[in-house]
Amino acid sequence: MGITSKEDDALSTPRTSVGSSQKDNIYESRHEDTTQPSKPFWTHHLNDEKEYDRQLRQHYVLKHILNGNIHVPIPSDKPVTILNAACGAGFWTLDMAYTFPHAQVMGFDAFDAKKIQVNTAPNIVYKDGDITKHMSLPDNCMDLIFQRDTSYMMPHERWPLHVAELFRIVKPGGYIELVEYNFNVKNPGPVLALVNEWYRITSASVGVDPKEANRLKRFLLTAGFQDVCQKTVSIPIGEWPASLAEKEKGFLYKQVVNALFKSMKTWWITELRITEKEYDKVVRAALDEIDEQSCSIDWIIYTAQKPRM
């Protein structure tokens, strides 16, 4: 019931439209990026209500299951700067802005291509940008950088550059947290094995390695971060666990997976060249198979600190 209450609150929070006409000159950088990804950057259409719903559900479910929004030290009694890279519709951004009213929170994402709806508050600034390229933010400007759920769209060859960018942007002594997952359903039956293969094929079409979420520690170390920690949290899907606590997590996360299937539908149908009827049939069977097979999925939390000067 607590999760439902928070989701209802989030649905009623103010949203603002961000498009190419809205520009902010806060935290501008003079660097220029002349490199281009070998494959086009792809992201969900954030103005799609199905994607908005997926992000809303995922945010509050993960906040509950992972025991909070953040897992690094952050002062609550003094001004700090927080960057939410690839912020999407801004649920984490908004939550942190309310939790830390003295903080200046920035949401950074590719807003310019479409007018999208984002959640806003007085201490939030949104900035347009593509995280697969150079991020137009100055050196050493953020106390904390948080990024979640980008492994599905970050091309393999761009990860080293991107993590180096995050190292450049965070202040000496500041922290970074990456929260990612590999959509590889564990203990699949034949239908979920097909879904895993679909994910592998569609990811490869945009240069994404589905297993990259398990390998980010090396990029953090190479960039110069210290005290790099990696924690894997296995989340059940469905109500198969014996314990009530795990059963609740599985119930909630199955709703996230269902919302993901709805959000991914257009992309997967197009890329896999299957019909809508075929897709819906497989999804229904996959949702049934989840409980039968006692399935789960792994989320990985990376935390690290930039050395003090």
C-alpha positions in Angstrom: 0.0 0.0 0.0 2.9 2.4 0.7 4.2 2.0 -2.8 0.8 2.6 -4.3 0.4 5.8 -2.2 3.7 7.2 -3.5 2.8 6.4 -7.1 -0.5 8.2 -6.7 1.5 11.2 -5.3 3.9 11.1 -8.2 1.1 11.1 -10.8 -0.2 14.3 -9.3 3.2 16.1 -9.2 3.6 19.0 -11.5 5.1 18.3 -14.9 6.7 20.7 -17.3 7.3 20.6 -21.0 10.9 20.6 -22.1 11.7 21.2 -25.8 14.2 22.9 -28.1 12.8 26.3 -27.3 13.8 26.0 -23.6 17.5 26.6 -23.1 19.4 27.0 -19.9 22.9 28.3 -19.6 23.6 26.8 -16.1 26.7 24.6 -15.9 27.8 25.3 -19.4 31.0 23.7 -20.7 33.3 25.1 -23.4 34.5 21.6 -24.4 33.3 20.3 -27.8 32.9 16.7 -28.8 33.7 15.9 -32.4 33.4 12.1 -32.0 30.2 10.3 -33.1 28.9 7.0 -32.0 29.2 4.3 -34.6 25.4 3.6 -34.3 22.6 6.0 -33.7 21.6 6.8 -30.1 18.2 5.3 -29.3 15.9 6.0 -26.4 12.3 5.5 -25.5 9.8 8.1 -26.6 9.4 9.7 -23.2 6.2 11.4 -24.1 4.6 8.0 -24.6 2.3 7.3 -21.6 3.4 3.7 -21.6 7.0 4.7 -21.1 6.1 7.3 -18.5 4.2 4.6 -16.6 7.1 2.2 -16.9 9.5 4.8 -15.4 7.1 5.7 -12.7 6.6 2.1 -11.6 10.2 1.2 -11.9 11.4 4.2 -9.8 9.2 3.5 -6.8 9.6 -0.3 -6.9 13.4 0.0 -7.0 13.4 2.6 -4.3 11.5 0.1 -2.1 13.5 -3.0 -3.1 16.9 -1.4 -3.1 16.3 0.4 0.2 16.3 4.0 -0.9 17.3 6.3 -3.8 21.0 6.6 -3.0 23.7 4.5 -1.4 26.6 7.0 -1.0 27.0 9.7 1.7 25.2 12.9 1.0 24.8 15.8 3.5 21.2 16.9 4.0 22.0 20.1 5.9 24.0 22.1 3.3 23.9 23.0 -0.4 25.1 20.3 -2.7 24.9 19.8 -6.5 23.4 16.6 -7.8 23.3 15.3 -11.4 20.8 12.8 -12.6 22.4 11.6 -15.9 19.8 10.1 -18.3 17.0 11.3 -16.0 14.1 10.4 -18.3 10.8 11.7 -16.9 12.6 12.8 -13.7 11.1 10.6 -11.0 14.4 10.1 -9.2 15.3 13.8 -9.9 12.1 15.0 -8.2 12.3 12.6 -5.3 15.9 13.8 -4.5 14.9 17.4 -4.9 12.2 16.9 -2.2 14.4 14.8 0.0 17.3 17.3 -0.2 15.6 20.8 -0.4 19.0 22.5 0.0 20.4 20.7 -3.0 20.5 22.0 -6.6 19.4 18.9 -8.7 20.0 18.7 -12.5 18.3 16.3 -14.8 20.3 15.6 -18.0 18.8 13.8 -21.0 18.1 14.1 -24.7 15.1 16.4 -24.4 15.6 18.5 -27.6 14.3 16.0 -30.1 10.8 15.9 -28.7 8.7 18.0 -26.3 8.4 15.7 -23.3 6.8 15.8 -19.9 9.1 15.9 -16.9 8.5 16.3 -13.2 9.8 19.5 -11.7 10.4 21.4 -8.5 11.9 24.8 -7.5 15.4 23.3 -7.0 15.5 21.3 -10.2 17.1 22.3 -13.5 16.8 20.2 -16.7 19.4 20.3 -19.4 19.3 18.8 -22.9 22.1 16.6 -23.9 23.1 13.2 -25.2 25.0 11.1 -22.7 26.6 9.0 -25.4 28.6 12.1 -26.5 30.5 14.9 -24.6 28.3 16.3 -21.9 28.3 20.1 -22.0 29.0 20.5 -18.3 32.1 22.0 -16.7 34.8 20.2 -14.9 34.4 19.4 -11.1 30.9 20.9 -10.8 28.8 18.1 -9.1 29.0 16.6 -5.6 27.0 13.6 -6.7 26.2 11.9 -10.0 23.5 9.3 -10.2 22.6 7.3 -13.3 20.2 4.4 -13.7 18.8 2.1 -16.4 21.1 3.2 -19.3 22.7 -0.1 -20.2 19.8 -0.9 -22.6 20.8 2.0 -24.9 24.4 2.9 -24.3 26.5 1.5 -27.2 29.4 -0.7 -26.1 32.1 1.5 -27.4 30.8 4.6 -25.7 31.0 3.4 -22.1 34.7 4.2 -21.5 34.2 7.8 -22.8 31.0 8.2 -20.9 32.4 7.1 -17.6 35.5 9.4 -18.2 33.0 12.3 -18.7 31.3 11.5 -15.4 34.7 11.5 -13.7 35.5 14.9 -15.3 32.2 16.4 -14.1 32.1 15.2 -10.5 34.0 17.2 -7.9 37.2 15.8 -6.2 35.9 13.9 -3.2 32.4 13.6 -4.8 30.6 10.4 -5.4 29.0 8.5 -8.3 26.4 5.8 -8.3 25.4 3.7 -11.3 22.4 1.4 -11.0 22.0 -1.0 -14.0 20.6 -4.3 -14.9 21.1 -6.9 -17.6 17.7 -8.0 -19.0 18.6 -11.7 -18.9 15.8 -13.4 -17.1 17.3 -16.1 -14.9 16.0 -19.7 -14.9 13.9 -19.2 -18.1 11.6 -21.7 -19.6 11.3 -21.9 -23.5 9.2 -18.7 -23.8 11.4 -16.5 -21.6 14.5 -18.0 -23.3 13.0 -16.6 -26.5 12.4 -13.2 -24.8 16.0 -13.2 -23.7 17.1 -13.8 -27.3 14.8 -11.0 -28.5 16.5 -8.6 -26.1 19.9 -9.7 -27.3 18.9 -9.1 -30.9 17.3 -5.7 -30.4 20.2 -4.5 -28.2 22.7 -5.6 -30.8 20.8 -3.5 -33.4 21.9 -0.3 -31.6 25.4 -1.5 -30.6 24.5 -2.5 -27.0 26.0 -5.5 -25.3 23.4 -6.8 -22.9 26.1 -8.1 -20.5 27.7 -4.6 -20.1 25.9 -3.9 -16.9 28.1 -6.6 -15.2 31.4 -5.0 -16.4 31.2 -1.3 -15.4 33.6 -1.7 -12.5 36.6 -1.7 -14.9 35.5 1.5 -16.6 35.1 3.2 -13.2 38.6 2.1 -12.2 40.2 3.1 -15.5 38.6 6.5 -15.4 40.3 7.1 -12.0 37.6 6.5 -9.4 38.5 4.9 -6.1 36.7 2.8 -3.5 34.7 1.2 -6.3 32.1 -1.2 -4.9 29.8 -3.5 -6.9 26.7 -5.0 -5.3 24.3 -7.4 -7.1 20.7 -7.6 -6.0 18.7 -10.5 -7.4 15.0 -9.5 -7.6 12.3 -12.2 -8.0 9.7 -11.8 -10.7 6.3 -13.0 -9.6 4.9 -14.3 -6.4 6.8 -17.6 -6.3 9.1 -16.9 -3.3 8.2 -18.5 0.0 8.9 -15.5 2.3 6.3 -12.7 2.4 9.0 -10.0 1.9 10.4 -11.6 -1.2 6.9 -12.4 -2.5 6.0 -8.7 -2.2 9.1 -7.8 -4.2 8.2 -10.3 -6.9 4.7 -9.1 -7.1 5.8 -5.5 -7.5 8.6 -6.2 -10.0 6.4 -8.3 -12.2 4.4 -5.1 -12.8 7.6 -3.4 -13.8 8.4 -6.2 -16.3 4.8 -6.0 -17.7 5.2 -2.2 -18.1 8.6 -2.8 -19.9 7.0 -5.2 -22.4 4.3 -2.5 -23.2 6.9 0.2 -23.6 9.3 -1.9 -25.7 6.5 -3.2 -28.0 6.8 -0.9 -31.0 10.6 -1.1 -31.1 10.8 -4.8 -30.7 8.0 -5.5 -33.3 9.8 -3.3 -35.8 13.3 -4.7 -35.1 12.3 -8.3 -34.9 9.9 -8.0 -37.9 7.1 -9.8 -36.1 3.4 -9.0 -35.9 1.7 -7.3 -33.0 -0.4 -10.5 -32.5 2.8 -12.6 -32.3 4.4 -10.2 -29.8 1.3 -10.1 -27.5 1.0 -13.9 -27.6 4.7 -14.4 -26.5 4.4 -11.7 -23.8 1.3 -13.4 -22.3 3.0 -16.7 -22.2 6.1 -15.2 -20.7 4.2 -13.6 -17.9 2.6 -17.0 -17.1 6.0 -18.8 -17.3 7.6 -16.4 -14.8 6.0 -17.9 -11.8 6.2 -21.4 -13.1 10.0 -21.1 -13.5 10.7 -19.1 -10.3 12.4 -16.4 -12.4 14.5 -13.4 -11.2 16.6 -10.6 -12.7 19.8 -9.0 -11.4 20.3 -5.3 -10.7 23.9 -4.1 -10.1 24.7 -1.1 -7.9 28.1 0.6 -8.5 29.4 3.2 -6.1 32.7 5.0 -6.2 34.4 8.3 -5.2 36.6 10.7 -7.1 40.0 11.1 -5.3 40.4 14.3 -3.3 43.0 16.7 -4.7 
